[in-house]
């Protein structure tokens, strides 16, 4: 039916795009699980990461340095936003924080437009080599992206399960008030989580930059896919995010081999299916009244 | 007289609107009316039912494209086009409603946004042969002039839109006063109690969903007739925030909030884009500022004070 070569490259493509979605979706998922906020501004840190990568790679010639710079700047930016804005609104409604974070996203896009202009910019790919897997030429860079995402997943897992802070965060995801009662400074946990989320989003932006042109609207373009990943996997679950990122990545990639325009909509159909069966996503937490 | 008291607010608001029509350019007035009908749907959903929807453009496009299809391929009567738009809105809401309204509020917002983007892609690429993709459907010349009030002409269209707006506002004010309106509010505040009282949360919300989105679809049809063309851009992701921003700006859940917000928003859009080209920046920061300052919005903060003034005067 489909050429095996195309299929293999499609799978790898799906894995790499899924990895990028995963890195961004972890941020949204963690922030929701612990702080009960929908942090739409993660998309802003993604864009910022990509743009800083562009700027640094244009001036120094190294894309990896750019990605590093991107994630650092994104982390700093997310820290600033958390301290100045989110700290004041944690107690409020979910919808409220969602609107505020959306406002930050839009405002940030405006700032990006002001600094970098409207024209999409290309970012050079660091490794142009291709290796031969089962007869198909696969760009090495995409494999590296997948490896990085796998390392991040392992890192997050270790962090959440083997460090005190991580365990505190996991406890907080279940019940914040009890954690506070134990004497742990939950606001510091919030800040740490938010910075992790922002940094990972910046990393995903930096990694994605060579694969696409960076333009001011890139955050908004990728927004629906991230939402679908997060909804299918369920807010608050890292494992769910990983699985659904892989699913969405494969669907988009293999779907576009079969019938291109439908590929954009296929994740939506899957999301509707999953929501019919489980209204909180595959691994989502129980229905909250909050 | 009781009837006059009921209509007093609406008539006054629309009188002010008519003043705007007299003093400011016509396109501005037309835009305000249609846009505020659009926002009214979102405001009702957010304020009275408690659902935030980032995907109102989806229903706007449903109404607009339904009207456009009719006028482009089948007929020439704009009134029938509007009716078809409304019907499309109802049908669309009934299709996705039963699934969407069961969801938690954050999922609801995201799912609606996804719907808006899906419709965007569908209109732009998948159904491109019949929707002409990004070029949009142009049908201004298709519309036959209608008797009495020729709504293909902007001046007379304004009168028509004005009357439609009056009707929409009367409808929502009426809804406020009914048992159903109270149910919506109750469902937003405490859904367990509503269950204990014997009402079905699901049905209340589904009905509200259909009403709000049909209003949005009506606005879509009006846009289609007014502009004479539709394009996928109206439901792109950038537009998703517009109704939410204006709802908050005007005052969530208030009756006149959408009007105030719409005037402020359209006015600001015009002024700001003349000063700085980059007005998304402004909108974003404005939104954050409003949320931090207290989420009532312009009319939301004014209304209690005005009420005090008016009742103080009488006492």
Interface residues (C-beta under 8 A of the other chain):
Chain A: X32 X38 X85 X88 X89 X94 X95 X96 X98 X99 X100 X102 X103 X104 X105 X106 X107 X108 X109 X110 X111 X113 X114 X217 X220 X221 X223 X224 X227 X228 X230 X231 X235 X260 X261 X262 X264 X265 X268 X271 X272 X275 X276 X279 X280 X281 X287 X288 X289
Chain B: X46 X50 X52 X54 X99 X102 X103 X104 X105 X106 X107 X109 X110 X111 X113 X114 X115 X117 X118 X121 X122 X125 X126 X191 X237 X238 X241 X244 X245 X248 X278 X279 X280 X281 X282 X283 X284 X285 X286 X287 X288 X291 X292 X295
